[in-house]
């Protein structure tokens, strides 16, 4: 009964927010708390959208909260939009764009980043100490690289690389070492003239797997970006190490879901798809 009453109270707050009613700080906290209750089950159908609705209901009055709370909400929105795009049947550019926008909004809470963003982006990133804002902005922006023209993608790779590098510098273990696997795959995929470096990329992927083996996404990224080869435009070209792909991805399929219910389920789905891809390329 208590849970039902709490849910009705949150629904009332959502209705009030959508009607333009000014919410008090405790009401904003209630919305955030309810979104956090859903966080462990966000792999279930419709839950990510519920979380997004709850977080976005706080936005009109978000500036009334402390800066740390503002950043938390914006980072969660950048994350949940990114995760929603991953759950979509096809790459949804609008979701990645919105996730990137929320991530940049979070980064701009740092006055020095806001001052330097359009002067020298890498310098602006160096002032940021929020690993979450850096990672999720980079993740959304990184996915957008694959949805734009090759020339535009090449022109923006430096910004994405700076975000992942910055996140590693602040906290290399944040979210299972995700920034390491993101930067590693980017270095492997990028041509040398644009800062690509196969060996440095592989070292980052291997370090992420070694430090966080329970975060199965690290292993899938290693198999995907080192086990296969790609051309300069990111198109799959061939197989580099079939044994690595098979051993790594079968281990992922056999592993426990553990403490990463959303991402490890996603990793298992990706592992199965990559094994099918390997089979089709090595028949």
C-alpha positions, 0 to 999 in steps of 0.5 A: 500500500505504501508503494502505491501511495508513493507512486500516486504522489509521484504521478501527481508531481508529474502532472503538476510539472507538465502543467507548469506548476512550480515544484518545491525542492522536496518535490524535485527530490521525490521525482529523482528518488523515484527515477532511481528506484527504477534504475536497476530494472531499466532493461525492462520495456518502457522503464527507461522512458519512465526514468527520462520523464521523471528526470525531465520533469525536474528541469524547469526548476533544476537550477533551484537545486545545488550544482551537484544535484543539477549535474547528477540529473543531467548526467542521468539524462545523458546516460538514459538517452544513450541507453534508450538509443542502444535499445532502439531497433535502428540507430536513433540520431535524435536520441544521441543528439539529445543525450549529447546536449544534456551532457554538454549542459552538465559540463557547462555547469563548470564555469571554466569549461563554459568559458573555454568550450569554443576557444579550445575544447581540449583545454576546456575538458581539462578543467572538468572533474566529473567523469560521468559528464565526460563519459556520457557526452563522449558516448553520445557524441561518439555514436553520432560520428558514425551517423554523419559524413566521413569528413564531419566525423573526422573533424569532430573525432578530436573532441570525442577523444578529449572527452574520453581521455578526460574521463579516464584522467578523472576516474579510470574505473568509472562505470566499469572502465567504460571510458577506456573501452570507448577510447581504445575502440576509437584509437583502433578505428581511427587512421594514424593521421587522425591520432589513431594507434592500434597498440595503444587502443588494444592496451586500453581495451585489455586494461578495461577487461583486466580491471573490470571482468564482470562488466561484460561490455568490455569483453565484447568491445575487445572482441568487436574492435580487435577481433575484426578489422574495419576500413577508414570509414568504419565499415566492417572489412574482415576478421583479424583474430577469429579465435579471440572473438570465439573464446571471448564472446562464448565466455560472455554468453556463459557469464552471470548477469551480476551487478550490471543488469542492463549492460550485461544483458546488452553485452550478451545480445551483442555477443550473439550477433557478433558470433553470427557475423563471424560465422557468416564471414568465415564460412 
